[in-house]
């Protein structure tokens, strides 16, 4: 069946399409608005069948590249597609991107399990696995359809102990207001200096908060009026996704991050969200902390590229070197 690709200029219609197919928060309108304000352009398209019924959707981010590559198209945690029709939706989006943007490639990081049928079929459909990963595929996703007792039961014993212990401290755990965001960003800067990782300017994070609205909840542990730990999420109707977090030395001593994460999980469950994604696992202390919340891990499909130009082989060879060089400043594909 032939599918048509139609741009969607209306926020309410777009978010309804994403949420109607259990889409990821990085596919919501507000996420695209934020990226569009920070060196990307955004193109949102609905994929329909001949009867005009919605089959899929894709929020495509486009980044200009030096001549002769024109641009790179990027699909974070998308597309959305009706079950069993993922291949058709991918093909339709590829043809659209090639015609509308003349990009050298479309890079896709779908929100699919690595062993799912659409993920397994990617190689046979002409996609190439890429090592230029933006979103880490190895992660931990909690099933929030479980009861709180079941979620607690799957945690490490020490994690449960620290949740109880930090919950007894004289700390307040709650959602952050817009006026309190600068405190969270100050804690984030302190965390970044301590752990030696790069961050954006404040305006980027404020744009996320404002553009996503209720889709970007931020929770914090307060010692009086002072933020000692925070956790920042993006959330669609189906999936909560951890974006940023940090804590002060005082927050670390009080183990505030344990009760704070448990609060975020409870709040997302109360919203009716069914998946809570911890956003990546590495071999580091942060991942060790995450592992305490469940006895399993998840592997998503990873990063896949579809060459759309005869120049793609040259681009694919140059990209890893270019990314390494650009990371020293802002990062070409920095989330």
C-alpha positions as CSV (number, residue, x, y, z in Angstrom):
1,X,0.0,0.0,0.0
2,X,1.3,3.4,-0.9
3,X,1.8,5.8,2.0
4,X,1.8,9.6,1.8
5,X,3.9,11.9,4.0
6,X,2.3,15.2,5.1
7,X,3.8,18.0,7.1
8,X,2.1,18.7,10.4
9,X,2.1,22.4,11.5
10,X,-0.3,22.1,14.5
11,X,1.1,21.3,17.9
12,X,-2.1,19.7,19.3
13,X,-2.5,17.5,16.3
14,X,1.2,16.5,16.4
15,X,1.4,15.6,20.1
16,X,-1.9,13.7,19.8
17,X,-0.3,11.7,16.9
18,X,2.9,10.9,18.9
19,X,1.1,10.0,22.1
20,X,-1.6,8.0,20.2
21,X,1.2,5.7,19.0
22,X,3.0,5.5,22.4
23,X,5.8,7.8,21.2
24,X,8.9,9.0,23.0
25,X,9.1,12.5,24.6
26,X,11.9,13.4,22.2
27,X,9.3,13.2,19.5
28,X,7.0,15.7,21.1
29,X,6.5,19.2,19.7
30,X,8.3,20.9,22.6
31,X,11.5,18.9,22.2
32,X,11.6,19.9,18.5
33,X,11.0,23.6,19.4
34,X,14.0,23.5,21.7
35,X,16.2,22.0,19.1
36,X,15.0,24.4,16.5
37,X,16.1,27.3,18.8
38,X,19.6,25.7,19.1
39,X,21.1,25.2,15.6
40,X,18.7,22.7,14.2
41,X,15.7,22.9,12.0
42,X,12.7,20.6,12.6
43,X,10.3,18.9,10.2
44,X,7.3,17.1,11.6
45,X,5.5,14.7,9.2
46,X,2.5,12.4,9.4
47,X,2.5,9.2,7.4
48,X,-0.9,8.3,6.1
49,X,-2.4,5.5,4.0
50,X,-4.6,6.0,1.0
51,X,-7.7,6.4,3.1
52,X,-6.0,9.2,5.1
53,X,-5.6,7.1,8.2
54,X,-2.5,7.7,10.4
55,X,0.1,5.0,10.1
56,X,3.1,6.7,11.6
57,X,4.8,10.0,12.3
58,X,8.3,11.3,12.6
59,X,9.9,14.5,14.0
60,X,13.0,14.9,11.9
61,X,15.8,17.2,13.1
62,X,18.0,18.6,10.3
63,X,21.5,20.0,10.8
64,X,23.3,22.0,8.0
65,X,26.6,20.6,7.0
66,X,29.5,22.1,5.1
67,X,29.5,21.7,1.3
68,X,29.1,19.3,-0.4
69,X,27.2,17.3,2.2
70,X,24.3,19.8,2.5
71,X,22.7,18.4,5.7
72,X,22.2,15.5,8.1
73,X,18.8,14.4,9.1
74,X,18.3,12.9,12.6
75,X,15.4,11.0,14.0
76,X,15.7,10.7,17.8
77,X,13.7,7.8,19.3
78,X,11.4,7.7,16.3
79,X,9.6,7.1,14.2
80,X,6.2,6.2,15.5
81,X,4.5,3.5,13.5
82,X,1.5,1.2,13.7
83,X,2.5,-2.3,14.8
84,X,3.8,-4.3,11.9
85,X,4.1,-1.3,9.6
86,X,7.5,0.0,10.8
87,X,9.3,-0.9,7.6
88,X,6.7,1.0,5.4
89,X,6.9,4.1,7.6
90,X,10.7,4.1,7.5
91,X,10.7,3.8,3.8
92,X,8.2,6.6,3.4
93,X,10.2,8.9,5.7
94,X,13.5,8.1,3.9
95,X,12.0,9.1,0.5
96,X,10.6,12.3,2.0
97,X,13.9,13.3,3.6
98,X,15.8,12.6,0.5
99,X,13.4,14.8,-1.6
100,X,12.7,17.5,0.9
101,X,16.1,18.0,2.5
102,X,18.6,16.4,0.1
103,X,20.5,15.2,3.2
104,X,23.6,13.1,2.9
105,X,22.0,10.6,5.4
106,X,19.2,10.0,7.8
107,X,20.5,8.9,11.2
108,X,17.9,7.0,13.3
109,X,17.8,5.9,16.9
110,X,14.4,4.2,17.2
111,X,12.8,3.4,20.6
112,X,12.7,-0.3,19.8
113,X,14.2,-3.3,21.6
114,X,17.3,-4.6,19.9
115,X,15.7,-8.0,19.4
116,X,12.3,-6.7,18.1
117,X,11.3,-7.5,14.6
118,X,11.6,-4.0,13.2
119,X,15.1,-3.6,14.7
120,X,16.3,-7.0,13.4
121,X,15.0,-6.1,9.9
122,X,17.0,-2.8,9.6
123,X,20.2,-4.3,8.2
124,X,18.2,-6.1,5.5
125,X,16.4,-2.9,4.6
126,X,19.7,-1.1,3.7
127,X,20.4,0.6,7.0
128,X,23.9,0.5,8.4
129,X,24.8,0.4,12.0
130,X,26.7,3.5,13.1
131,X,29.2,3.9,15.9
132,X,28.4,7.6,16.1
133,X,25.9,7.0,18.9
134,X,24.0,10.0,20.4
135,X,21.6,8.1,22.7
136,X,23.1,5.2,24.5
137,X,21.2,2.0,23.5
138,X,22.2,0.0,26.7
139,X,19.8,1.3,29.3
140,X,17.4,0.4,32.1
141,X,13.6,0.7,31.5
142,X,11.2,0.1,34.3
143,X,7.8,-1.4,33.7
144,X,5.5,1.0,35.6
145,X,2.5,-1.2,35.2
146,X,3.9,-3.1,38.1
147,X,2.8,-2.2,41.6
148,X,5.0,-0.1,43.8
149,X,5.7,-3.2,46.0
150,X,6.8,-5.1,42.9
151,X,9.1,-2.2,41.8
152,X,10.6,-2.0,45.3
153,X,11.0,-5.8,45.4
154,X,13.1,-5.7,42.2
155,X,15.6,-3.2,43.7
156,X,18.8,-4.1,45.5
157,X,18.4,-4.4,49.2
158,X,20.9,-1.5,49.8
159,X,18.8,0.8,47.4
160,X,15.7,0.1,49.5
161,X,17.6,0.9,52.6
162,X,18.9,4.1,51.3
163,X,15.4,5.2,50.1
164,X,14.1,4.6,53.6
165,X,17.2,6.3,55.2
166,X,17.2,9.4,53.0
167,X,13.4,9.6,53.4
168,X,13.9,10.1,57.1
169,X,16.3,13.0,56.7
170,X,15.0,16.6,57.1
171,X,14.6,17.0,53.4
172,X,11.6,18.0,51.3
173,X,11.1,16.1,48.0
174,X,8.9,17.8,45.5
175,X,8.5,19.3,42.0
176,X,10.5,22.4,41.1
177,X,8.9,25.7,40.1
178,X,10.3,27.9,37.3
179,X,11.7,30.3,39.9
180,X,13.7,27.4,41.4
181,X,15.3,26.2,38.2
182,X,18.4,28.4,38.5
183,X,19.2,26.5,41.7
184,X,19.0,23.2,39.9
185,X,21.2,24.5,37.1
186,X,23.8,25.7,39.7
187,X,23.8,22.2,41.1
188,X,24.2,20.8,37.6
189,X,27.2,23.1,36.9
190,X,28.8,21.9,40.2
191,X,28.2,18.3,39.3
192,X,29.6,18.8,35.8
193,X,32.8,20.4,37.2
194,X,33.2,17.5,39.7
195,X,32.6,14.8,37.0
196,X,34.3,16.7,34.2
197,X,31.6,16.7,31.6
198,X,30.3,19.4,29.3
199,X,26.9,21.1,29.5
200,X,24.9,23.6,27.6
201,X,24.3,27.3,28.4
202,X,21.4,27.9,30.8
203,X,19.1,29.0,28.0
204,X,19.0,25.6,26.5
205,X,17.6,24.0,29.7
206,X,15.1,26.8,30.3
207,X,13.9,26.3,26.7
208,X,13.3,22.6,27.4
209,X,11.3,23.5,30.6
210,X,9.2,26.1,28.9
211,X,8.7,24.3,25.5
212,X,7.7,20.9,27.0
213,X,5.7,22.3,29.9
214,X,4.2,19.4,31.8
215,X,6.2,17.1,29.6
216,X,9.4,18.2,31.4
217,X,8.9,17.7,35.1
218,X,11.8,18.5,37.4
219,X,12.0,17.2,41.0
220,X,14.4,18.2,43.7
221,X,15.4,17.5,47.3
222,X,15.4,20.6,49.4
223,X,17.2,21.3,52.6
224,X,15.2,24.2,53.7
225,X,15.1,26.4,50.6
226,X,18.3,25.0,49.2
227,X,18.3,22.4,46.4
228,X,20.8,19.6,47.3
229,X,19.8,17.2,44.5
230,X,17.6,17.3,41.4
231,X,16.3,15.1,38.6
232,X,15.0,16.4,35.3
233,X,12.8,14.3,33.0
234,X,11.0,14.5,29.7
235,X,7.7,12.6,29.5
236,X,5.2,11.6,26.9
237,X,2.0,9.8,27.7
238,X,3.9,6.4,27.5
239,X,7.5,7.1,28.4
240,X,9.4,9.0,31.0
241,X,13.0,9.7,30.1
242,X,15.7,11.0,32.4
243,X,17.5,14.0,31.0
244,X,19.7,15.5,33.7
245,X,20.5,15.3,37.4
246,X,23.0,16.3,40.0
247,X,23.6,16.9,43.6
248,X,25.7,18.8,46.0
249,X,28.2,17.3,48.5
250,X,25.6,17.7,51.2
251,X,23.0,15.9,49.0
252,X,25.5,13.0,48.4
253,X,26.1,12.6,52.2
254,X,22.3,12.5,52.8
255,X,21.8,10.0,49.9
256,X,19.1,12.4,48.7
257,X,19.3,10.9,45.1
258,X,17.7,7.6,46.3
259,X,14.5,9.0,47.6
260,X,14.4,11.6,44.8
261,X,14.5,9.0,42.1
262,X,11.9,6.9,43.8
263,X,9.7,10.0,44.0
264,X,10.1,10.6,40.2
265,X,9.2,6.9,39.5
266,X,6.1,7.2,41.7
267,X,5.0,10.5,40.1
268,X,5.4,9.1,36.5
269,X,3.5,5.9,37.5
270,X,0.7,8.1,38.9
271,X,0.5,9.9,35.5
272,X,-0.3,6.6,33.9
273,X,3.1,6.3,32.2
274,X,4.1,2.7,31.6
275,X,7.9,3.0,30.8
276,X,10.6,4.8,32.8
277,X,13.9,5.0,30.9
278,X,17.0,5.7,33.0
279,X,18.7,7.0,29.8
280,X,21.8,4.9,29.4
281,X,24.1,2.6,31.2
282,X,27.9,2.9,31.2
283,X,30.5,1.3,33.3
284,X,30.6,4.1,35.9
285,X,29.4,5.1,39.3
286,X,26.2,6.6,38.0
287,X,25.3,3.4,36.3
288,X,26.1,1.4,39.4
289,X,23.6,3.6,41.2
290,X,21.0,3.0,38.5
291,X,21.5,-0.8,38.6
292,X,20.3,-0.7,42.2
293,X,16.7,0.1,41.0
294,X,16.2,-3.2,39.0
295,X,17.8,-6.6,38.4
296,X,17.8,-6.3,34.6
297,X,18.9,-4.1,31.8
298,X,17.5,-3.3,28.3
299,X,19.2,-3.0,24.9
300,X,17.6,-0.8,22.4
301,X,18.2,-0.9,18.6
302,X,21.1,1.6,18.6
303,X,22.1,4.1,15.9
304,X,21.4,3.3,12.2
305,X,22.2,5.4,9.2
306,X,20.6,5.3,5.7
307,X,22.8,6.9,3.1
308,X,20.8,9.2,0.8
309,X,23.6,10.6,-1.3
310,X,26.5,9.2,-3.4
311,X,28.7,11.2,-0.9
312,X,27.5,9.1,2.0
313,X,30.6,6.8,2.1
314,X,32.9,9.8,2.4
315,X,30.7,11.4,5.0
316,X,30.5,8.1,7.0
317,X,34.3,7.9,7.1
318,X,34.7,11.5,8.0
319,X,32.0,11.7,10.7
320,X,33.9,9.9,13.6
321,X,36.9,12.2,13.1
322,X,34.7,15.3,12.8
323,X,32.7,14.4,15.9
324,X,35.8,13.9,18.0
325,X,37.1,17.3,16.9
326,X,33.8,19.1,17.4
327,X,33.2,17.6,20.8
328,X,35.9,19.8,22.1
329,X,33.6,22.7,21.7
330,X,29.8,22.1,21.4
331,X,29.4,18.7,19.6
332,X,27.7,18.4,16.2
333,X,25.1,16.0,17.5
334,X,25.1,16.9,21.1
335,X,21.8,16.2,22.7
